[in-house]
Amino acid sequence: MGEAMIKGMLGKGVAQPGQVVVSEPIAARRESLTHAYGIDTTNDNRAAVQDANVVVLAVKPQVLPTVGAGLHGHLDPEALVLSIMAGVTLDAIRRALAHERVVRAMPNTPAQVNMGVTVWMATPAATEEQRGQAAQILSALGEQIAVDKEDFLDMQTGLGGSGPGFVFLIIEAMIDAGVQMGFTRADAQTVVLQTIAGSVELMRQSGLHPAELRNRVTSPGGTTAAGLHALEQGGLRAILADAIFAAYRRSQELGQE
C-alpha cells in the first residue's frame, strides 16, 4: 500500500521523486523502489523523517511500538503524520509519537491501480492546509472521504478495506460455476470480470438504485428470477452483512489491543 501511494502521488504530480524518502529495512526492496521511482531510500526511520513536512506510516499495526519508540520526539512538531495502519486509533498514534498533527486513513487494495476508496479523519491540531494535503495525497489512490467520527474508520475497514476480499471470493465462485458449466477458465474469467465491471459502470452512469437495475434485468419467470431466488434462499444478503460486521468488529478489537 505504501508503494501504491508513491506510485499514485508521482503519477498525478502530487509529489516529485526528489521529495520522497522511504525507510525500508530490506536492502533489495530499497534498491527496487529507487530503480522504479527514482526516490531516495534508507533503513533509518529518523533519517527518513528529517525535515519532512508529511510523514506517512505505512507499517503493520504490530510494529507501531517499535517504530513509535524510534521516532518519539524526533518529528517536526508542525509536520503532518498520515497513518494507514488498520485499527490503530488517533490517540494511540499521538501517544506513540508524542505528536499532535495526525491523520488516520483507511484505504483499500484497489488503490494499487488508483481505483481505491479511502476514509480518513484528522486530529483537531491538523491545520486546514494539512487536511488539504491529506485529501490530495489520498485522492491519488482513488476516491477519498473525510469523516469527523473515528468509528467510521473501523466501518471502512469492514466495508471498504475487507470488501475486496469478499468481492474476489464472489468472482472466484462465479468463475468456478462457469467452468462447471463448460467454459474454459480463461473464458469464464473474461465473462465474469466484464460482467462485474460493466454492471458497476452501468450503475455509475445511470445513477439508478441497484434494486431498480436488478428489476430491469429480471423478467417474470425468467432465468435471472430463478437465480435470484436461489441467492435469497441461500441467505446471500445476510451472509455478506455478517462478513462486513465481523470485519468491522475485528477492526475495533485491533484498536483496543
C-alpha positions as a LaTeX table, in Angstrom:
\begin{tabular}{lrrr}
\hline
Residue & $x$ (\AA) & $y$ (\AA) & $z$ (\AA) \\
\hline
Met1 & 0.00 & 0.00 & 0.00 \\
Gly2 & 2.90 & 2.33 & 0.67 \\
Glu3 & 4.21 & 1.72 & $-2.83$ \\
Ala4 & 0.72 & 2.36 & $-4.23$ \\
Met5 & 0.77 & 5.76 & $-2.53$ \\
Ile6 & 4.17 & 6.56 & $-4.03$ \\
Lys7 & 3.05 & 5.46 & $-7.49$ \\
Gly8 & $-0.19$ & 7.45 & $-7.25$ \\
Met9 & 1.42 & 10.64 & $-5.94$ \\
Leu10 & 4.18 & 10.63 & $-8.55$ \\
Gly11 & 1.81 & 9.68 & $-11.34$ \\
Lys12 & $-0.59$ & 12.52 & $-10.55$ \\
Gly13 & 2.11 & 15.08 & $-9.83$ \\
Val14 & 1.24 & 15.41 & $-6.15$ \\
Ala15 & 4.95 & 14.97 & $-5.37$ \\
Gln16 & 8.21 & 14.74 & $-7.29$ \\
Pro17 & 10.71 & 11.86 & $-6.82$ \\
Gly18 & 13.19 & 14.15 & $-5.07$ \\
Gln19 & 10.61 & 14.97 & $-2.41$ \\
Val20 & 10.07 & 11.35 & $-1.35$ \\
Val21 & 12.22 & 9.40 & 1.10 \\
Val22 & 11.28 & 5.85 & 2.06 \\
Ser23 & 12.56 & 3.98 & 5.09 \\
Glu24 & 12.68 & 0.25 & 4.31 \\
Pro25 & 14.62 & $-2.42$ & 6.27 \\
Ile26 & 15.18 & $-4.80$ & 3.32 \\
Ala27 & 18.06 & $-3.75$ & 1.05 \\
Ala28 & 16.68 & $-5.44$ & $-2.07$ \\
Arg29 & 13.39 & $-3.64$ & $-1.59$ \\
Arg30 & 15.15 & $-0.30$ & $-1.21$ \\
Glu31 & 17.02 & $-0.88$ & $-4.45$ \\
Ser32 & 13.83 & $-1.87$ & $-6.24$ \\
Leu33 & 11.96 & 1.25 & $-5.11$ \\
Thr34 & 14.81 & 3.55 & $-6.08$ \\
His35 & 15.07 & 1.92 & $-9.51$ \\
Ala36 & 11.31 & 2.02 & $-10.14$ \\
Tyr37 & 10.54 & 5.54 & $-8.94$ \\
Gly38 & 13.81 & 7.45 & $-8.64$ \\
Ile39 & 13.19 & 8.17 & $-4.94$ \\
Asp40 & 15.63 & 8.19 & $-2.04$ \\
Thr41 & 15.60 & 5.27 & 0.38 \\
Thr42 & 17.18 & 4.50 & 3.73 \\
Asn43 & 16.97 & 1.94 & 6.52 \\
Asp44 & 16.94 & 4.67 & 9.17 \\
Asn45 & 13.50 & 5.94 & 10.17 \\
Arg46 & 14.88 & 9.06 & 11.81 \\
Ala47 & 16.84 & 9.95 & 8.68 \\
Ala48 & 13.72 & 9.47 & 6.57 \\
Val49 & 11.62 & 11.92 & 8.60 \\
Gln50 & 14.30 & 14.58 & 8.98 \\
Asp51 & 12.92 & 17.91 & 7.70 \\
Ala52 & 9.78 & 16.14 & 6.40 \\
Asn53 & 6.53 & 18.11 & 6.41 \\
Val54 & 4.46 & 14.95 & 5.76 \\
Val55 & 5.30 & 11.59 & 7.35 \\
Val56 & 3.39 & 8.51 & 6.15 \\
Leu57 & 3.18 & 5.48 & 8.43 \\
Ala58 & 2.66 & 2.55 & 6.05 \\
Val59 & 3.52 & $-0.21$ & 8.52 \\
Lys60 & 1.76 & $-3.11$ & 10.20 \\
Pro61 & $-0.09$ & $-2.18$ & 13.41 \\
Gln62 & 2.01 & $-4.64$ & 15.39 \\
Val63 & 5.23 & $-2.71$ & 14.76 \\
Leu64 & 3.92 & 0.68 & 15.92 \\
Pro65 & 5.53 & 0.32 & 19.39 \\
Thr66 & 8.96 & $-0.19$ & 17.77 \\
Val67 & 8.53 & 2.48 & 15.11 \\
Gly68 & 7.00 & 4.88 & 17.62 \\
Ala69 & 9.84 & 4.44 & 20.08 \\
Gly70 & 12.36 & 5.27 & 17.37 \\
Leu71 & 10.52 & 8.38 & 16.17 \\
His72 & 9.25 & 9.58 & 19.57 \\
Gly73 & 10.21 & 13.23 & 19.87 \\
His74 & 12.05 & 13.28 & 16.52 \\
Leu75 & 9.30 & 14.70 & 14.31 \\
Asp76 & 8.92 & 18.35 & 13.42 \\
Pro77 & 6.02 & 19.48 & 15.66 \\
Glu78 & 4.40 & 21.13 & 12.64 \\
Ala79 & 4.69 & 18.06 & 10.39 \\
Leu80 & 1.64 & 16.07 & 9.37 \\
Val81 & 1.63 & 12.37 & 10.20 \\
Leu82 & $-0.57$ & 10.27 & 7.90 \\
Ser83 & $-1.21$ & 6.72 & 9.11 \\
Ile84 & $-2.73$ & 3.87 & 7.11 \\
Met85 & $-2.39$ & 1.31 & 9.92 \\
Ala86 & $-5.57$ & $-0.73$ & 10.29 \\
Gly87 & $-7.31$ & $-0.42$ & 13.63 \\
Val88 & $-4.74$ & 1.91 & 15.26 \\
Thr89 & $-6.54$ & 4.88 & 16.80 \\
Leu90 & $-5.57$ & 8.51 & 16.53 \\
Asp91 & $-4.93$ & 8.59 & 20.26 \\
Ala92 & $-2.59$ & 5.58 & 20.06 \\
Ile93 & $-0.62$ & 7.23 & 17.24 \\
Arg94 & $-0.41$ & 10.54 & 19.10 \\
Arg95 & 0.88 & 8.83 & 22.24 \\
Ala96 & 3.35 & 6.59 & 20.38 \\
Leu97 & 4.92 & 9.52 & 18.53 \\
Ala98 & 4.33 & 12.35 & 21.03 \\
His99 & 2.82 & 14.22 & 18.10 \\
Glu100 & $-0.50$ & 16.05 & 17.67 \\
Arg101 & $-0.98$ & 16.67 & 13.95 \\
Val102 & $-2.20$ & 13.28 & 12.77 \\
Val103 & $-4.46$ & 11.91 & 10.06 \\
Arg104 & $-5.69$ & 8.34 & 10.29 \\
Ala105 & $-6.70$ & 6.87 & 6.94 \\
Met106 & $-8.09$ & 3.53 & 5.81 \\
Pro107 & $-7.52$ & 2.86 & 2.09 \\
Asn108 & $-8.21$ & $-0.42$ & 0.31 \\
Thr109 & $-6.21$ & $-2.56$ & $-2.09$ \\
Pro110 & $-7.70$ & $-1.23$ & $-5.38$ \\
Ala111 & $-5.61$ & 1.84 & $-4.53$ \\
Gln112 & $-2.81$ & $-0.12$ & $-6.21$ \\
Val113 & $-4.47$ & 0.71 & $-9.55$ \\
Asn114 & $-5.69$ & 4.16 & $-8.43$ \\
Met115 & $-9.24$ & 2.83 & $-8.04$ \\
Gly116 & $-9.41$ & 2.63 & $-4.26$ \\
Val117 & $-11.52$ & 4.43 & $-1.72$ \\
Thr118 & $-10.06$ & 5.90 & 1.48 \\
Val119 & $-11.90$ & 7.14 & 4.54 \\
Trp120 & $-9.89$ & 9.45 & 6.78 \\
Met121 & $-10.03$ & 11.67 & 9.83 \\
Ala122 & $-7.70$ & 14.34 & 11.21 \\
Thr123 & $-6.98$ & 15.40 & 14.78 \\
Pro124 & $-8.07$ & 18.93 & 15.76 \\
Ala125 & $-4.42$ & 20.05 & 15.71 \\
Ala126 & $-4.11$ & 19.39 & 11.95 \\
Thr127 & $-4.41$ & 22.65 & 10.03 \\
Glu128 & $-6.75$ & 23.24 & 7.08 \\
Glu129 & $-3.74$ & 23.24 & 4.80 \\
Gln130 & $-2.67$ & 19.85 & 6.15 \\
Arg131 & $-6.18$ & 18.47 & 5.72 \\
Gly132 & $-5.95$ & 19.63 & 2.12 \\
Gln133 & $-2.59$ & 17.88 & 1.78 \\
Ala134 & $-4.09$ & 14.66 & 3.14 \\
Ala135 & $-7.02$ & 14.88 & 0.72 \\
Gln136 & $-4.65$ & 15.47 & $-2.19$ \\
Ile137 & $-2.38$ & 12.55 & $-1.28$ \\
Leu138 & $-5.28$ & 10.17 & $-0.76$ \\
Ser139 & $-7.01$ & 11.31 & $-3.96$ \\
Ala140 & $-4.01$ & 9.91 & $-5.81$ \\
Leu141 & $-5.26$ & 6.47 & $-4.72$ \\
Gly142 & $-8.84$ & 6.94 & $-5.96$ \\
Glu143 & $-11.84$ & 8.34 & $-4.06$ \\
Gln144 & $-11.42$ & 9.83 & $-0.57$ \\
Ile145 & $-13.98$ & 10.64 & 2.12 \\
Ala146 & $-13.24$ & 12.82 & 5.17 \\
Val147 & $-15.19$ & 12.00 & 8.33 \\
Asp148 & $-15.50$ & 13.55 & 11.78 \\
Lys149 & $-16.03$ & 10.42 & 13.90 \\
Glu150 & $-13.31$ & 7.83 & 14.26 \\
Asp151 & $-15.73$ & 4.90 & 14.32 \\
Phe152 & $-16.21$ & 5.45 & 10.60 \\
Leu153 & $-12.60$ & 4.26 & 10.13 \\
Asp154 & $-13.50$ & 0.88 & 11.62 \\
Met155 & $-16.63$ & 0.80 & 9.46 \\
Gln156 & $-14.48$ & 1.47 & 6.40 \\
Thr157 & $-12.18$ & $-1.38$ & 7.43 \\
Gly158 & $-15.14$ & $-3.75$ & 7.36 \\
Leu159 & $-16.84$ & $-2.39$ & 4.24 \\
Gly160 & $-14.09$ & $-0.96$ & 2.04 \\
Gly161 & $-10.90$ & $-2.43$ & 3.48 \\
Ser162 & $-12.07$ & $-6.02$ & 3.66 \\
Gly163 & $-14.62$ & $-5.61$ & 0.86 \\
Pro164 & $-12.22$ & $-6.50$ & $-1.98$ \\
Gly165 & $-11.61$ & $-9.88$ & $-0.32$ \\
Phe166 & $-15.34$ & $-10.55$ & $-0.33$ \\
Val167 & $-15.66$ & $-9.42$ & $-3.94$ \\
Phe168 & $-12.76$ & $-11.64$ & $-5.03$ \\
Leu169 & $-14.43$ & $-14.63$ & $-3.37$ \\
Ile170 & $-17.66$ & $-13.91$ & $-5.29$ \\
Ile171 & $-15.67$ & $-13.54$ & $-8.53$ \\
Glu172 & $-13.90$ & $-16.84$ & $-7.85$ \\
Ala173 & $-17.19$ & $-18.62$ & $-7.19$ \\
Met174 & $-18.75$ & $-17.25$ & $-10.40$ \\
Ile175 & $-15.73$ & $-18.29$ & $-12.46$ \\
Asp176 & $-15.83$ & $-21.78$ & $-10.93$ \\
Ala177 & $-19.53$ & $-22.04$ & $-11.84$ \\
Gly178 & $-18.70$ & $-21.06$ & $-15.41$ \\
Val179 & $-16.06$ & $-23.79$ & $-15.59$ \\
Gln180 & $-18.52$ & $-26.32$ & $-14.17$ \\
Met181 & $-20.95$ & $-25.41$ & $-16.96$ \\
Gly182 & $-18.29$ & $-25.95$ & $-19.62$ \\
Phe183 & $-16.45$ & $-22.66$ & $-20.23$ \\
Thr184 & $-12.68$ & $-22.69$ & $-20.21$ \\
Arg185 & $-11.35$ & $-20.96$ & $-17.09$ \\
Ala186 & $-9.94$ & $-18.13$ & $-19.20$ \\
Asp187 & $-13.26$ & $-17.53$ & $-20.95$ \\
Ala188 & $-15.22$ & $-17.79$ & $-17.70$ \\
Gln189 & $-12.92$ & $-15.20$ & $-16.12$ \\
Thr190 & $-13.41$ & $-12.84$ & $-19.08$ \\
Val191 & $-17.19$ & $-13.16$ & $-18.84$ \\
Val192 & $-17.28$ & $-12.64$ & $-15.07$ \\
Leu193 & $-14.84$ & $-9.71$ & $-14.91$ \\
Gln194 & $-16.54$ & $-7.87$ & $-17.76$ \\
Thr195 & $-19.99$ & $-8.56$ & $-16.31$ \\
Ile196 & $-18.98$ & $-7.09$ & $-12.94$ \\
Ala197 & $-17.06$ & $-4.15$ & $-14.41$ \\
Gly198 & $-19.90$ & $-3.38$ & $-16.82$ \\
Ser199 & $-22.53$ & $-3.60$ & $-14.08$ \\
Val200 & $-20.58$ & $-1.16$ & $-11.90$ \\
Glu201 & $-20.15$ & 1.28 & $-14.79$ \\
Leu202 & $-23.85$ & 1.00 & $-15.72$ \\
Met203 & $-24.82$ & 1.91 & $-12.17$ \\
Arg204 & $-22.36$ & 4.81 & $-12.11$ \\
Gln205 & $-23.60$ & 6.25 & $-15.38$ \\
Ser206 & $-27.31$ & 5.67 & $-14.82$ \\
Gly207 & $-27.37$ & 6.87 & $-11.21$ \\
Leu208 & $-30.12$ & 4.34 & $-10.55$ \\
His209 & $-30.62$ & 2.37 & $-7.33$ \\
Pro210 & $-29.25$ & $-1.18$ & $-7.61$ \\
Ala211 & $-32.74$ & $-2.57$ & $-6.95$ \\
Glu212 & $-34.06$ & $-0.70$ & $-9.99$ \\
Leu213 & $-31.27$ & $-2.05$ & $-12.19$ \\
Arg214 & $-31.84$ & $-5.54$ & $-10.82$ \\
Asn215 & $-35.56$ & $-5.31$ & $-11.61$ \\
Arg216 & $-34.77$ & $-4.24$ & $-15.17$ \\
Val217 & $-32.79$ & $-7.39$ & $-15.84$ \\
Thr218 & $-35.25$ & $-9.71$ & $-14.06$ \\
Ser219 & $-38.04$ & $-10.95$ & $-16.34$ \\
Pro220 & $-41.07$ & $-12.67$ & $-14.75$ \\
Gly221 & $-40.42$ & $-16.40$ & $-14.64$ \\
Gly222 & $-37.04$ & $-15.91$ & $-16.32$ \\
Thr223 & $-33.51$ & $-17.09$ & $-15.72$ \\
Thr224 & $-32.42$ & $-14.16$ & $-13.54$ \\
Ala225 & $-35.52$ & $-14.55$ & $-11.36$ \\
Ala226 & $-34.65$ & $-18.20$ & $-10.81$ \\
Gly227 & $-31.06$ & $-17.37$ & $-9.92$ \\
Leu228 & $-32.03$ & $-14.53$ & $-7.57$ \\
His229 & $-34.49$ & $-16.83$ & $-5.81$ \\
Ala230 & $-31.65$ & $-19.29$ & $-5.15$ \\
Leu231 & $-29.45$ & $-16.48$ & $-3.80$ \\
Glu232 & $-32.18$ & $-15.26$ & $-1.46$ \\
Gln233 & $-32.87$ & $-18.82$ & $-0.27$ \\
Gly234 & $-29.17$ & $-19.19$ & 0.48 \\
Gly235 & $-29.18$ & $-16.03$ & 2.57 \\
Leu236 & $-26.70$ & $-14.07$ & 0.45 \\
Arg237 & $-27.67$ & $-10.68$ & 1.91 \\
Ala238 & $-27.37$ & $-11.86$ & 5.50 \\
Ile239 & $-24.08$ & $-13.66$ & 4.85 \\
Leu240 & $-22.50$ & $-10.58$ & 3.27 \\
Ala241 & $-23.75$ & $-8.38$ & 6.08 \\
Asp242 & $-22.37$ & $-10.82$ & 8.66 \\
Ala243 & $-18.97$ & $-10.80$ & 6.91 \\
Ile244 & $-18.80$ & $-7.00$ & 6.85 \\
Phe245 & $-19.81$ & $-6.69$ & 10.51 \\
Ala246 & $-17.31$ & $-9.40$ & 11.51 \\
Ala247 & $-14.51$ & $-7.42$ & 9.84 \\
Tyr248 & $-15.79$ & $-4.21$ & 11.46 \\
Arg249 & $-15.77$ & $-5.78$ & 14.93 \\
Arg250 & $-12.27$ & $-7.18$ & 14.35 \\
Ser251 & $-11.04$ & $-3.71$ & 13.45 \\
Gln252 & $-12.43$ & $-2.44$ & 16.74 \\
Glu253 & $-10.68$ & $-5.26$ & 18.58 \\
Leu254 & $-7.35$ & $-4.41$ & 16.93 \\
Gly255 & $-7.73$ & $-0.83$ & 18.12 \\
Gln256 & $-8.35$ & $-1.99$ & 21.66 \\
Glu257 & $-5.35$ & $-4.32$ & 21.55 \\
\hline
\end{tabular}
